[in-house]
Amino acid sequence: MDAKDAKPKGCVIWFGQPEARERSGLAEAGWHVRVAGTETDVRVREGGGVVALADLRRGDGCALRAMRRLMADCPALPWIALVSLDTPARRPQVKRILRGCRDFFNAPLDLPRLLAALERADSVEPREAEAAADLPEMVGRSAALAAVAASLRKYAPIDLPVLITGETGVGKEVAARVLHRLSTRAMQPFVAINCGALPPNLVQSELFGHERGAFTDATARRIGHIESAAGGTILLDEVGDLPLDAQTNLLRFLQEGVLQRVGSSRPIKVDVRVTAATHLDLEHAVAAGRFREDLYYRLNVLRLQIPPLRERGDDVELLAQRFLERFRERQTCAARGFERTALRAMRQYGWPGNVRELRNRVQRAAVMAEGALIGVADLALPVAKEGGDPAGASLVFHRASAEREAIAACLRECGFNISECARRLRISRVTVYRLCKKHRLELQELRTH
């Protein structure tokens, strides 16, 4: 179709220097391209098919300043980012711009995908109830979950590190798997590593591999977890628990894209996208000298904060029903739903163990329930008061008490085996000991009760 015959669709404000094929492709599809490469004062009218494109392939200073000013002046203007391997993603200006974009594209630019993104960019935002409709892993209708779903769609297509933060049990690994599934690496491996569960003397070998004879019992070459994820995505879960020497080697890998197996001096090039997750405050860990500052900045390019369950409103009911239905698919039980008092109690409970605790309580309740409806007693939750505070402020058991209860219950269920408790809660053994100390839980005393 000739450019002059194309139906006008809108205007793309292109910050940077579009290639000839990119500009002509947009023109043929009916989009007018206004290049604002070096302009520091760009004025546009929001709405009416106007979309801004941040071409970050070169990271030109003037263009960056113009982008930041326009983002501040027109907060409702939709933005799309175009990046390459040379994009200076660590620069604070670039990071702020990336966080303001709703779609990302790697160079060389895929024009059909860009045109589809432009069509979506000026459309009406989806309702909260539909925000995660195409993400079956994300169960819920809350605004907090909708924000997470939007970030996942934005971050998935771009090969930059993502730091996923949130409390224990909120679903950080689930978010990392969604990122992988939506990315161009979806057909390649996804490898999740619980860094806190790795034996200190084997961390280097587990992450980077080893050669035969590298140490005692190294009877054969072993490929490390990072190398096994080549072409795909790796999740470094509880990355804050990595020892400092492993942090140094991980930093080198992130900087150069190469690793060395233990016992070898030969560098190995590995193409893998790195995602990291932690429930710790890494900024505090950096200040305390327990986490390398340069590694923190390498990992914290794109940030994804997963909200706790208590901030997701009625999502708890939807999740509980989903967990019950999945349990019924595998096991025979009488329970098919929840009593009103049980639903109210779930909404008002603080959920210190978040989604993981909810799943465990629902499964246990499904076994304990005698009838078709699960009650408060089956869930072992405090009875909620009519008209209670939905945030749980009026409950007898406040959050700290509930956290203590959850740790104690898990310890009892696994026979006070610290390693097994850490595995079930998906935290490190160090964290289990820290929580026991925090809540004054004595193992010997628990065993006698």
WOWO-V339534 format. One record per backbone hydrogen bond with DSSP energy under -0.5 kcal/mol. CO is the residue of the C=O (numbers start at 1). NH is the residue of the N-H. Records with the same first field share a line. If there is no record, write none. Layout:
# WOWO-V339534
CO=NH, NH
This chain:
# WOWO-V339534
2=5, 6
3=6
10=32
11=13, 51
12=14, 34
13=15, 53
14=16, 36
15=55
19=23
20=24
21=25
22=26
23=27
24=28
25=29
26=31
27=30
30=9, 10
32=12, 34
33=35
34=14, 36
44=46
47=50
49=11, 51
50=78
51=13
52=54, 80
53=15, 55
54=56, 82
60=64
61=65
62=66
63=67
64=68
65=69
66=70
67=71
68=72
69=73
70=74
74=77
78=52
79=102, 103
80=54
81=105
82=56
83=107
84=87
87=89
88=91
91=95
92=96
93=97
94=98
95=99
96=100
97=100
98=101
103=81
105=83
109=111
110=114
111=115
112=116
113=117
114=118
115=119
116=120
117=121
118=122
120=123
127=130, 131
128=131
130=133
132=135
135=138
137=139
138=140
142=146
143=147
144=148
145=149
146=150
147=151
148=152
149=153
150=154
151=155
152=156
153=157
155=158
158=160
161=302
162=164, 276
163=165, 304
164=278
165=306
167=170
169=355, 356
171=175
172=176
173=177
174=178
175=179
176=180
177=181
178=182
179=183
180=183
183=186
185=188
189=233
191=235
193=195, 237
194=197
195=198
196=429
199=202, 203
200=203
202=206
203=207
204=208
205=209
206=225
207=226, 227
209=262
210=222
211=214
215=218
217=219
218=213
222=210
224=228
225=229
226=229
227=230
229=232
232=273
233=191
234=236, 275
235=193, 237
236=239, 277
237=195
238=241
239=242
243=247
244=248
245=249
246=250
247=251
248=252
249=253
250=254
251=255
252=256
253=257
257=270
259=268
261=264
262=211
265=267
268=259
270=272
271=231
273=234, 275
274=162
275=236
276=164
277=238, 239
278=166
280=282
281=285
282=286
283=287
284=288
285=290, 291
286=289
292=296
293=297
294=298
295=299
296=300
299=301
302=163
304=165, 306
305=307
308=311
309=312
312=315
313=316
314=317, 318
315=319
316=320
317=321
318=322
319=323
320=324
321=325
322=326
323=327
324=328
325=329
326=330
327=330, 331
331=333
337=374
339=343
340=344
341=345
342=346
343=347
344=348
345=349
351=354
353=356, 357
354=358
355=359
356=360
357=361
358=362
359=363
360=364
361=365
362=366
363=367
364=368
365=369
366=335
372=336, 337
374=339
375=379
376=380, 381
377=380
385=388
389=392
392=395
396=398
398=402
399=403
400=404
401=405
402=406
403=407
404=408
405=409
406=410
407=411
408=412
409=413
410=414
411=416
412=415
414=417
416=418
417=421
418=422
419=423
420=424
421=425
422=426, 427
428=432
429=433
430=434
431=435
432=436
433=437
434=438
435=439
436=441
437=440
440=442
441=443
442=446
443=447
444=448
446=449
